[in-house]
């Protein structure tokens, strides 16, 4: 009998000294407050998730997630940073947090400058270039030149059907024919290309689809308002 882990990590970034990241699973429960009838269990789930990453009692700084490309830096822990889809920090004790249901969490890390970031990338944020904007911000604001990017769980290019009005806005290399006038959009590949184009030195993909894997909530599979979370921290 196997037990579901509370959190998963991108293997290539799991042992980076001074850098903590992870993605919560259904074993923790939903960590999304927006659609929750009672905030109590959600806040408990967030605490369990943080604890699973060795961050007991940490105060999370939350991404507001508006499906754009705005980036902000965080110098003090806590609260929610609204109107952005990416947060960056070089401060120890700061833990960045966002929730997802099919959109992609992207973690960023520069081991030389010791700068960490977390991105929320759905199709709108990807189209707006949020991953590239975050890497560019790391270079401009912190002088980062050795950024490593990790693409977490999200809905994969085999499962993410979109209409023509969305498909035609993306480069053809990220689109393939779907069924009944629909198209399949590969957001992971689009974001990987953005990270590479922005100068990331290494890009890793956990390669897990939220719709295919029952380890994570998926809006496309079951639109019940449940969310998984991502944390990036400099403990």
HUPELIN-V612304 format. One record per backbone hydrogen bond with DSSP energy under -0.5 kcal/mol. CO is the residue of the C=O (numbers start at 1). NH is the residue of the N-H. Records with the same first field share a line. If there is no record, write none. Layout:
CO: NH + NH
//
This chain:
6: 25
8: 23
9: 11
10: 13 + 14
11: 14
13: 16
16: 19
20: 233
22: 231
23: 8
25: 28 + 29
31: 33
33: 36
38: 42
39: 43
40: 44
41: 45
42: 46
43: 47
44: 48
45: 49
46: 50
47: 51
48: 52
49: 53
50: 53 + 55
51: 54
55: 58
58: 60
59: 95
60: 62
61: 97
62: 81
70: 85 + 86
72: 88
79: 62
80: 82
81: 64 + 84
84: 65
85: 120
86: 72
87: 118
88: 74
89: 116
91: 94
94: 234
95: 61
96: 232
97: 63
98: 230
100: 228
101: 219
102: 155
104: 121
105: 152
106: 119
107: 150
108: 117
109: 111 + 148
110: 114 + 115
115: 110
116: 89
117: 108
118: 87
119: 106 + 121
120: 122
121: 104
122: 126
123: 127
124: 128
125: 129 + 130
126: 129
129: 133
130: 134
131: 135
132: 136
133: 137
134: 138
135: 139
136: 140
137: 141 + 142
138: 142 + 144
139: 143
146: 111
147: 201 + 202
148: 109
149: 204
150: 107 + 152
151: 206
153: 105
154: 210
156: 159 + 160
159: 161
160: 185
162: 183
163: 166 + 167
164: 168
166: 169
167: 170
171: 174
172: 175
174: 186
176: 184
179: 182
182: 178
183: 162
184: 176
185: 187
186: 190
187: 191
188: 192
189: 193
190: 194
191: 195
192: 196
193: 197
194: 198
195: 200
196: 199
202: 149
204: 151
208: 154
209: 213
213: 216
215: 26
218: 222
222: 224
227: 31
228: 100
229: 24
230: 98
231: 22
232: 96
233: 20 + 235
234: 93 + 94
//
